[in-house]
Structures are given as structure tokens and as C-alpha cells.
Amino acid sequence: MLRGKTAEDQKLLQLLDPVAEAAGFEIVRLRLMGGTGHGRRLQVMAEQPDGTMLVEDCARLARALSQVLDATDPISGEYVLEVSSPGVDRPLTRLKDFETYEGCEARLEIDRLAEGRKRFRGELAGLDGQNVAINLEGETETALLPFEWLTEAKLVITDALLKRGAEARAARLERENTLEHGGKDAGAPHEDQEEGP
């Protein structure tokens, strides 16, 4: 239920997941907000499999989703479609997110009491099967929370997380720059070059 809260969200995910995947994206979270009728918003957070999501990517995915939404008309009344990246303090909605962001600080909320509480904050310690591992402040043992119990999970903005985001952006820009300026035609003869001796 982390990716979509309501039954309507879940139905929309079933419809739109294959569309996003075909376009090269993964839906991280979907929320249909507002009451019935006017002023509703369909918020879709998505990213590429490598975790990136540029402004152009948002526009491209929005076009792909709009085509299917217009054709199937699954939402009654008027609504606005908003496509965005998950952001720095992103929600964690898939098991793999807890491995990807191991070592980062997060806030987790569960649907029942465990050790007298529903909310936990600490450093993610990966996965143990279907359990999310988290090191809680002041505790000596790593706590394990079943993934299926989670109702909310989100990264906490810290200096370490901001640094990690900046490093990932720099690496992505370097990759893009390499592709644009030399990676494309390296080794291939140009039209004005002769191939023979």
C-alpha cells in the first residue's frame, strides 16, 4: 500500500505501471487527491531504473500516461495530472528502495504497535528477507519491521543525503557529457575519412 493508498490508487497503478515501464520508467508512488468532482490531482512520482528523473523525462512520461488516461477515462470528473521525480527526501515504497538507500536516515510508520510505538526513525540497514532493517538511536540491536506493515516510509534530509544526491547528479552529468562529446562515434570512421591504408 506504500505506492498507492486507496483502492482507486491501486487500480490506477495496475493501469499505468505497464505504460510507465514501456516508456522506460518506474512509478514510485501514485496518489489521487481531492474529493470527487472538481479540483482533483493525480500525482505520479516516477524515475528511471537508475534512479534519475529529469524535467524532460517528467514531460515524456506525462504524455504517455495522458494518452492512456484519455482513452480509458478511469477517473470521474476533472483532474490535473502531475508527474514529478521523488525528490531528495523521497518516499520509500519498494523493497529495493531500502537496499538502495542503506546507510541513510529514514522515518518509518507501521499499521500496528510494535514495542509500544508505530513510528521509527533511524539509519536504514538494508533488508532481511521481507523485513526492513533499521538501526534506531540508543538501541544496540537492529530492529526488523515487516515490509507489509509499513504505511509510510521516507528519507530524512541530512548532510550525508544531500552529499549523496550531489554526487549522483555530478556522475549523471559526467555520463551525459561523455556520451555527447566523444562516446558516440569513437572509433567509427567519419564520412571525410578514408578507411583504407
Buried (B, 14 or more C-beta within 10 A) or exposed (E): EBBBBEEBBBBBBEBBBEBBEEBEBBBBBBBBBBEEEEEBEBBBBBBBEEBBBEEEBBEBBBEBBEEBBEEEEBBEEEBEBBBBBBBEBBBBBBBEBBEEBEEBBBBBBBEEEBEEEBEBEBBBBBBEEEBBBBBBEEEEEBBBBBBEBBEBBBBEBBEEBEEBBEEEEEEBEEEEEEEEEEEEEEEEEEEEEEEEE
